[in-house]
Amino acid sequence: MKHFFKGIAAVMLLLGQAAVAQNGSYWQQHVDYTMEVDMNVDNFQYTGTQKLVYTNNSPDELSRVYYHLFFNAFQPGSEMDMRLQSIPDPDGRMTDDQKKSRIASLKESEIGYLHVNSLTQDGVKVDFVEEETILVVELAQPIPPGGKTTFEMEFKGQVPLQVRRAGRNSAEGVALSMSQWYPKLAEYDFEGWHADPYIAREFHGVWGDFDVKLTLDKKYVVGGTGYLQNPQEIGHGYEAPGTKVKKQKGKTLTWHFKAPMVHDFMWAADPDYIHDTLQVENGPTLHFLYKDNKEIIDNWKKLQPKTAELMKFFNKNIGEYPYEQYSVIQGGDGGMEYAMATLITGERKFGSLVGVTAHEMAHSWFQHILASNESKHEWMDEGFTTFISSLAMNEVMQENKENPFEGTYKGYYSLVNSGKEQPQTTHADRYDLNFAYGIAAYSKGSIFLSQLGYVIGQDKLMETLRKYYEDFKFKHPTPNDIKRTAEKVSGMELDWYLTDWTQTTNTIDYGITDVKDKEGKTEVSLVRKGAMPMPIDILVIYEDGTKETFYAPLRMMRGEKENPYPQINRTVLEDWPWAQSNYSFTFDKPLENVKAVVIDPSQLMADIDLEDNVWQKTP
């Protein structure tokens, strides 16, 4: 494994140099965690020690730090509980049959908690206070720019009854889904601290190296983030073929994991896990851990080669996965991505099992390698993941959809028609409705890319994705970074696109107002009814079956895309200025030869009213 750690170090050195070349003020913090944890599987309580070396790469002196204590959300009266009770459309996974909060009814033995018993900085006790899911720490000594400090902590926790993502004894019988389980240092970046309370959804974290030892009942099989360091002591399918496992005395085993350059650490455990592995050709080792349940085993076996295909698809279309393993683990309450692994529910039909795996695996690139701030820019993670996993499913599952994004457009239109849309700049926890959040993040976020392909061309879009990944992996990119990448690849100006689509609820609405004869030629008149501007593709179909396209670039783009239909002749028209609501053009064919005129035959432009996008000659 030593060669891999050297490889990561070399990559990070190059990334740091590239970052300086792009932006002399670029920096990000670094953490190294060493943790030892003892889990009691009878009462689901655990104790742990944590040594955290924190490097302040910022230009600021820090006199305070914050930790996340996520498990404290799973208590009656918590902010998560209160939000669950007040939002009009609460998450069904977190409510009972009467749509009441499941958190509110947790008993003392069922709640979650995470408490810090002691904390020192470089050996000196520090003052700290728990504010539910946030630990506020006043430092004994400020950390200067470029300085390092070491925090040592003792903590204790209780795993909540499975309510959301993390927990014990899930509906499918998984004993432990251990995500958000340890005191996690909050992110500090150019915007300041991101110490968001755990209320609903998304996460943000600092990259670093994790060294974790987990001690629990030896009957349990463990999987998750990191590389197992002592497989010869553990067995359970982790040992190399032909290796004799050393039998350990006592009732417990200690699992030792190391994970380089990750910003989270998840693990899951169950005494009835089956553990399979599959080596991807020229890629990582895949691990599959799922319950020994005869009703699901067939699907989980069939899932394995499909997962390898998905890994190859993402490697090709985004960029190389940088770790040597990835694990798909039955657990959680749906599907949720974590570093080097995912938790998914496993009692699904085969197509759904592959679909959730595709989505959560794709998150590895967008959330765990690029890692935009998904609390503030959730659409960059969820939307981009939805986009690429839709393409992956279309290929890997041979869905052969002409438009694999059709569902995301339908979702977006339903949000617009509901009148409940909020801008994508809304913090993930601040949406008025779960419905509005879900569509804004997943559907509208996906359309940001599919529609960008309409604007700059499909080849340029995929080139943009690959360059974005290569330039910004391990850097927490912002919305401006994907926009600037697309500008560099396409040669177009795209600030208008980022602004209107993500920072407003402006909509796209174009229509054909007239098609008429003009001195033996045909004149087509168009109108922009929505506030958001777009370049326009127009398809003309003639009575003899031939076709021709016309392209009206948007003036503020300062550029043109290549012909998306090279087999059809295209005429590039004069630019359409945004402030000009009406636009017309003529072409040298008589009206009697024209059968139909269509705006955007690709249907990748999210026009909210398609009724006037087609003109057909009346018989």
N, C-alpha and C positions, 0 to 999 in steps of 0.2 A: 504493500500500500504506500510505501515511502515515495515511489515515483509519482503517485497521484498528488500527494501533498506538495511535492516540488512543482508539479505542473500547475496547480492552483496558484502557488506563490508567483510563478512566472507570469501567469495570466494577469494576476492582480497588479504586478509591477507594470506590465504593458498598459493595462487599463488606466492606471494612475497617470502614466506619462501621456496617454492619449487625452485624458481629461484635462491635464494642464495645458496641452496644446490647444484644446478647444476653448478653455475658460480658465484663466490664471487664478481665479478665486475659488475654483471647485474644491470641495472637501466633503468628507463624511466621517462619522464617528466609527469606532471599532470596539467590539467587546469580545472577551474570551471567557467562557463559562467553564467551571469545573464543579460538577454537582455529584453528590452521593445521596441516594434516596432509599428509604426502607418503606415498603408498602405492606400493610396488613390487609390481606384479602378477606378477612372475616368481618371487619367493621369498615373497611375501605378508608381508613385513615393512614396518613403517611407523614414521615418526618424527613427532613433533608438538610444538608449543608450546601452552601453555595459560595464559591470563590469567584469573583468577577473582576477581571482586569479591564479597566476602561481607559481608552485612549481618546483624548480630546483633540481631534484634528481641526476643530473650528478655530476661528480667529478670536473667539470670545472666552473670557474667564467665566467659569461656571461655579456658582456658590450653592447650587441646589441641583438635585437630580430627582427623577420620578421612576417608580416601578409600577407595572401593571400587576394587579392581584385579581385575575379574571374570575376565579371561582367564587369570590364574594358576591357576584351577581346573582347566584342561585340561592337566594334567601328571600323569604316573604318580606315585602316592603322595600326591596332594593329598587334602584332606578330602572333596572330591566323589568322587574315585576310591575312597577308603576306604569311604565311605558306600554307594556303588554296589556294592561287593564284599560288604558286610555285611548289607544289607537283604534280607529273604527274597524279596521280589518286585521286583527291579530293573526300572527303566524299559527296555522293550524297544528303544527308540530309541538307548539308550546301551550296549547289549550286542551281542555278536556271536551267531553261530548256536549257540554253546555256552553262551550266557547269561553270558559273561564280559565284564568291563568293557572297553569300547573305549578308554577313557582309558589304561588300564594298558599297552596295546600301542602307544601313540603313539611314533613316532620323534622324534629331536631336531628334525627339520625339519617335523614335523607337530604338535608341541605348541603350545599357546597361551601367550603371556606378555605381561605389561604391567609395565614397570619405569620408575621415576622416576629420571632422571639428575641433576636438580637442582631445588631448590625454595627460593624466597625469600618472605618476608613483608614487604611494603612495602620491598623492596630488601635486606633482611637475610636471610642464610642461616639456615635453621631445621634442627633435628635431626629426622630421620625414619627410620623403620624399616619394612621390608616384612614383614608377618606373613601370608604367602601372599596371600590376596585382600583384605587390609586393610592400608592404609598408616596408620601411627600417627605423627602430627606433633606435636611439642612446639613451641609457638609462641615466637617471639622476644619478643613482647609480647602480654599477654592482650588479648582483645577485650572492651571494656566493654559493658554493656547499651546498645543504640542505636548502637554503634560500627560502623565499616566497616574492612575491611582488604583488601589486594590480594595474592593469591598468584600468583606466576609460576613456571611449571614447564616443564621439558623432559622428554619421555618417549619411550619406544620400545616397540614391540609386535610380536608375531607372531600372525597369525590362525591359530587351530587348524584342523586338519582338522575338517570338520563333525561334531560329536558331539551337541550340544544347543543348539538355538536359534541360536546364533551360529556362524560358521565359514566355511570356504572349501570349494569343490568339493562341494556337497551331492549327495545321491543323485539329485536331478533335474537336476544339472549347473549349478546356479547358482554363479557364481564367488565372490561375496562377500555374506555375510549379516552385516552389521556392527552387531550389538547388543551392549551391555555392553562396548564397545570402548575407552572413554576413562577416565582417572582421574576418578571421580565423587564429589563431596563427599557424605558421609553426612548423613542427616537428624538434626537435633537438635530435640526438641520438649518438651512439658510433661512427658514421661516420661524425658527425657534423650537420650543418643545411641542411634541405631539402626544400629550398625556391624556388622551380621550378616555373618559369612563366607558366601561363595557355596558352598553345599553341594548345593542341589537346585533350589529353585523360585522364590520370589517376590521382589519388589523394592519399594523405598520410596525416595522422592527429594524433593529440595528444588526448589520452583518457581523459575524464573528465565528470563532471556532468553539465547538462544544465538546466537552469530555464528560460523559455521563455514566454513572454506575447505578443500576436499578436492582435492588434486592427484593425478591418476592418468592412466593410459594413455587417450588421447583416443578409442579405440575403445569404451570402456566407457560404458554408459548408467547413470545414477545416479538413485535415487529414495529418498524417506524423509521424515524430519521436516523441517519448515521450508519457507519460500518461497524459490525460486531467485531470486537477485538479478541474475544476468547471463545471462538466457536468450538474448540476442542473440549472445553469445559461444559458447554451448553447442550450441544447436540440439536435435537428438534429440527434436523434438516439443514442446519447452518454449517455443519462441519464438511470439510472436503471429502469427496468420495474416497473410501478406503481408510479414512482416519478413524482411529479408535477414540471414542469419547471417554474422558476421565470421569469416573463416577465421583460425585461430590457427596460428602457426608452431610447430614442434617436435612431439614425440611425446606430449605430455601436455596436459590441460586442467585448469583450476582451477574447480571448482564452488563457488559462494558461496551459502550458505544462511543465512537468519535465521529464528528461531523464537521468538515471544514467549510468555511464560508457559507453559512446559512443564517437566516434571521429568525428561526423558530426551531423548536424541537418537540415533536409529537411521538407518542408511543401508544400501542394498544396491546392488550394481553387477554388471553382466554385459555382455559385448560383444554378446550376442544378444537383449537385451531388446526386445520391441515395447512402445511407449509409446502408450497411448490416453488420451483425456480425455473427460469427460462433465460438463456443467454441470447441477447439480441446480436445478430451478426454485425461486427464492427461497432458495437454499442454497449450499453450497460447490461448488468444482470437484473432481470425482473424477478421480484418476489411477490408471491400471492399467498395471503393468509385469510382463511375463511372457515366457517363453522363446519364441523363434520355432520352435515345435514344432507341426507340422501336426496332431498328435493331440490337442492341447489348445486350439488357437486358437478353434474353434467355441464351446466351453464358456466361454472367457474373454470372448468377444464377447457371449454371452447373459447372462453374469454382470453386465454393466455396467448395464443398466436395472434389474435386480433390486437392485443396490447402491443405486441412487438411491431406490428404493421403501423400502429398509431405512432409509436416512438420514431420509426423511420420517416413517417410523413412529416412530423413536426421538425425533426432534424433537417430535413430537406427544405422545408418551406419557411422556417424561422431561423434556425441555426443549431449548431451542435449542442446537445445536452452535456453539461460539463462534469457531471458526477458519474460514478461507476455503478450506481444501482438506483432502482426505483421500485417502491413497494405499493401494491394495491391491497388494501386491508379492509375486511368487513368490519364495520363499526359505525359510530356516529348516528346521525338521524336522517341522512340523505346523501349528500356528497360534499366534501370539503377538502380543499387542498392544503397540504403542509409541505415542509421542506423534505424533498426526496421521497415523498409518499403521499397517499391520499387515504381518507376514510370514506367508505361508501356503504350504503345498505346493500345487502346481498340477495335478498329474496325478491328478485325481479325477473321479468321476462328477459330473454337473451338480448334483444335489441336495446332494451333500456339499460341493461348491465354494461353493454359496450358504450352506449351513449354517455352514461354518467362517468365512465372511465375516461372516455375521450375528453370530456369537458374538464375534469379535474386534473388529468395529466397535462393538458394544455396550459393550465394555470402555472405549472412549473416554470414555464418560460416567462409568462407575463407577470406573475406575482412573486415567484421565488427566485428568479434570476434577474429580471428587469426591476421588479418590485416598485412600481409607482405607489404613491400614497393612496391606498384604496379607500380610506375613510373620506378623503377630500375629492378624489378623482376615481371613484369606483367604476365608472364607465370604461376607463382605460384598461382595467383588469378584466372585469366581467364581460364587457363588450368585445374586447379583442379576443378573449378566450372563446366566446360564443361564435365569433366570426370564423376563427381557424378550426374549431372543432366541428362546425357545420360543414366546412370543406372536407375535413378529414372523414367524417361519417359518410359523406356522399361518395367518397372514393373507396374507403376501406369496407364499408357495408354495401357497396354497389347500389346505392339508392338511385343513382342516375337522374337526379332532379335537374331540370333545366335551370331553375333558380333555387339553389340550396338555402337561400336567405328569405324565402317567401314568408315563412312564419314570423320572422323578426319584423318584417314590414307590417304584417297584419297586427302584431302586438303594438307597434308604434302608432298605427292609425287608430286603434281602439283607445289609446291613451289620449291622443289629440281630441278625439270625439267626446271623450268623457269630461273635458274641461278641467281635469285635475292635474295637468302636467306642470311640473316645476323644472327650472333650469338644471342642467347636469352639474352645474357648479354647487348645487345644494349638497351639504354634508350628508353622508350616508345615513346618519342617525336622525336627520332633521326633516325627512320627507313626511308629509301629512298622512300618506297611505303607503302600506307595503306594496300595493298594486302599482303606485306611481314610481316607487323606488325600483321595483323589479324591472319594469319596462324601460325606464330611463337608463338603468345600468346595463342590462343584458341586451335588450332589443335595439334601443337607440344607440347604445355604445357599439354594437355590432354594425349598425348601418353607417356609423361614422366611417368605418373602413370600406364596406361594400360600396357605399356612395362615393367615397374618395376614389375608388377604382373607376367609377363613372366619370369623375372630374378629370383625373390625370391619366387614365388608361390602366387596364388590368395588369399588364406587365410591369408598369411603373409602380403600381400598388404593391405587388409582391416583392419587387426590388426594395421598395421603401421599408417593408416589414423586416427584411433580412438586414438591411443597413441599420435600422433602428435597433435591432437586437445586438448587432455587432458593436455599435458605437456606445450603447447605453446599458449593457448588461453589468450588473453589480453597481448601478449608479443611481437608482431611484429617479427615473426620468419623470418629467412634468409634461402637461399637455403641449406646451410650446415645443418640446423636443420632438414629438412625433410630427408636429406641423412643420418644423424646420427641416426635418429629415425628408419629408415629402417634397418640400420646396427644392431642396438640393438635388433630389433625384429627378424631379419633373421639370425644373427650370421655371415653375410657375410661382406666383405670389398667392398664398393661401390663408392669410390672416383672416380674411372675410369668412372663410369656411369654418375655421376654428371658433371664431367669435359668434357667428349666428347659430351654429349647430349646438354648441356646448354651453354658451353663456346666456342664451335667451331661449324663449319658447317660440321664436319666429318660425313660421311654417313655409313650405315650398308649395306653390300653387300656380301652375301655368295652364293656359288654355288656348285653343284655336278659336278665334272669333269669326273668321271668314276665310273662305277659299273661293276666289272668283276669277273671271276672265278679265284680262287687262291687255287690250289691243293684241289679241291672239296669243298672249302668254298667260301664265297662271300666277296669280298673286295670293300669297298665304299671309294672313294677319294673325299675330299672336299677342297674348296679354300676360303680364305678370300680375297676379292677384295677391300672392303671398308676399310677406316682407323679406323673406330670404331669397337672395339671387342665386342663379345657377347658369352654367352654360347649357345650351339646348341642342340635342340631337333630334333631327326631324327625318322620318322615313316617308318617302313618297312611293306609292305602289300604283303602277299604270295598268290600264285595261288589258294590255297584252301580257301581263304577269311580270314584266321587268320591274326593277326597283332602283331607287336612287336615294342617297341621303344628303342632307344639308346640315351644316354645323355652325351654330351661332355662338362663338366664344364669349365669355363674360369679360368685359373690358378690364375690370380690375384684376383679373388673373394674370394679365400681361404675358399670355402664352397660349398655346394650343396643344391639345392631345393628338396623338396619332389616330388615324382612321380605325375605329374599333371593328369595322366590317370591311376588311381589305378586299373581299370578293365583290363588294358593291361600290360603284363609283360615288365619291363624296365631293361636294363643293363646300369650301370654307367661306362663310359669309362675313360681312362686316361685324365687328364686335358689338355686343348689346350692352350699353351702359345701364347700370343698375337703376339710376334715377328715372330712366325712360321706361314707363310702364308698358307701352305698346311698341310693337316691332313688326315689320313686314318685309317680305322679300319676294322676288319674282324669279321664275325660271322659264326657260325657253321651250315650253311644251304647252299645247292648247289644253284648256280645261276639260274638253271632251275626252282627252286621253287619260285623265287622272281618275283613278278608282278610289284611293284613300290616302289620307295624310295622318301620320301618327307621331306624337311627341314621345321621345324616349322609348324606343321599342325594347330596350333591355329591361325596363321597369326597375332599374336600380336607383333612379332618382325618386326620393320619397315624396312624391306629389300627393297631397292629401285629398285631391279630388280628380279622379281619373276620367270622369264622365265627359269632360270637354277636351280630353287629350287625343281624341280620335275624330276625324272627319271622314265620313263616307258619302259617296255620291248616292243620292236617292234614285231609285229606279224610275 
